[in-house]
Amino acid sequence: MIYSVFRLAVMLVVLVPFNSLFAQPGVRSGTNDQQHVNYFMQIDFNAAENKFNGYQKAIYTNNSSDTLQNIFYHLFYNAFQQGSAMEERAKHMKDQEGGIIQKFQTLKADQIGYHQIDSLKVSGKRQRFTTDGTIMKIILDNAITPKSETTIEIWFKSQVPKMIIRGGRDNSEQVAFTMTQWYPKIAAYDRAGWHTEEYIRREFFGPFSDFDVSIKLDKRYCLAATGVLQNGEEIGYGYAMKKPNKIRDNEKYLTWRFKAKDVHDFAWGADTGYTHTKREMKNGVQLNFFYKPSTATTEDWNDLPGQVEDIFKWMENKVGPYPYPQYSLVQGGSGGTEYPMLTMILGKRPESKGISKGYPIITLAIHEIMHNWFYAVVANDENRNAWLDEGFALFFQDEYTDAIAKDKGEPRAIQASYDYILPPARKGALEPMTTPADFFDANWGYSGVVYHKGAIFLNQLRYITGEASFWKGIKAYYSKWSFAHPDGDDFILCMEQASGMQLKWYLDLWTKSTRNIDYAVGTPEKRGQETMIPLLQNGLMPMPLDVLIELKDGTKLNYTVPQASMYGAKNEKDVKVAKPWSWTNPQYNLTIPVEYDRIKKIEIDPAKCLFDLVLSNNSITL
Ligand SMILES: [Zn+2]
């Protein structure tokens, strides 16, 4: 989500011509057993006072088989106040960020954020509700029965907070309004019940919805939003095919109406200085770019349309079609944050953060763009399974970075993830990947585990299943779980079906425990015409093992030793499949039909895919 937490060796990005061989398969349109919301919103925005009045009508469809006694809403803006859980947490994180604490401490009354609910009706009748921090609970007079529709109306007043993190007004690059997590939003309800996480720091989860949002705002502001503008001809600002009519000269305000279908959030940004450029892809998807022109931005933002189109084509080929009519990359926010059909990203090259300092905007944008596939379309619970979108986005960021790298001799981009978490893993300082997002002890631990260990999860999975099965499984997962909310089991089942292997052991041990991998080569023994090579499992995390044997005459022999729990093995060219190894036995003897004296070197995991804590025992030279 927030890119600034990354400490990645990002490569320079060069636009490479790309021939897409991709033919669009159909994308499944939602499952009918998950909740759905139709949001209709009218926003009367006072830009001078950073406030707005809102009316929201939500038609909520309870597709579950449960009877609901309450409805929960997120009121995210309430986090941006002194004494909020967000402020408390910032103070007590192990690696607290002084900047955030200081911003909270200096907030004045007209700089805090809030949602004030003036009135609330359900099915036309006023209802009781309680508000606790960022969570509102509606106590229903009449429970919502299974497979029924309920209309909720809310009249509210909100104040846009001065930017602390992610959303708000007047960000560090003087973008006026970053409108993210900005409206009363119905919480997710699924087979685990209501998801009512307080807004503390990170990650979101919501039901797929349709939005119809009208925003009345001072006409000097240009808007970028999730969805498609319905009245572009009236608005202008680069949306119109022809010049807008005279209305803009006579009126003080414009009302912008956006519609979006099958998205689980709606974000927008506004500034009086935005330049809006666009590019239409061959498949009809319109790419939009909104930025404030300056010597620090214009050059990069002129290059972005071609670069973003290249990423879209690459992802459509690798994963599946982008199903929405438009995508907007918008200068705003406090780093880089993904929203459906829209990314907020700082518009200038980073000046100080990490080793991405000074790199063009596209290096920061690649990660966020990958979230269109894993977050926007395939929408896992980002609180309980943050690795399913962040680990995936980072893995695809790395794969794309490698694909366009000029110098093919460079280390693979994902190597940075191994390097980042190897030292803390050796100290036993990592928490499990399935720790709920806000509960991580430290920010570095969150990024290390959710992003980096998450990306390594996929890299190792590819090593287990083999290349072809891996990509088949990724495509199947995307196709099956588009517009739905999968978890780790749903993903691994797709990979099991694609590979014909059993893989739940890998999911469970890698994501739910902190077990580590350490394999070693023992001392080989002469066995007549044969050689016995002992392989040792020193770590608690079992994995299949690739073994490379180099002979003195230069011949290379490749073996793979599958885990017995896989009930299968990868099928790769010139790789012999040895008999399976059960994790219950810490030693395995690989006997090969080669005389001892002919062997020069034995190496395990020669491709270095395993997150092996001790590399010094991975090879032996005879
Ligand atoms: Zn991300």
Residues whose N, C-alpha, C, O or C-beta is under 5 A from the ligand:
A	BS01	ZN	M1 E390 A393
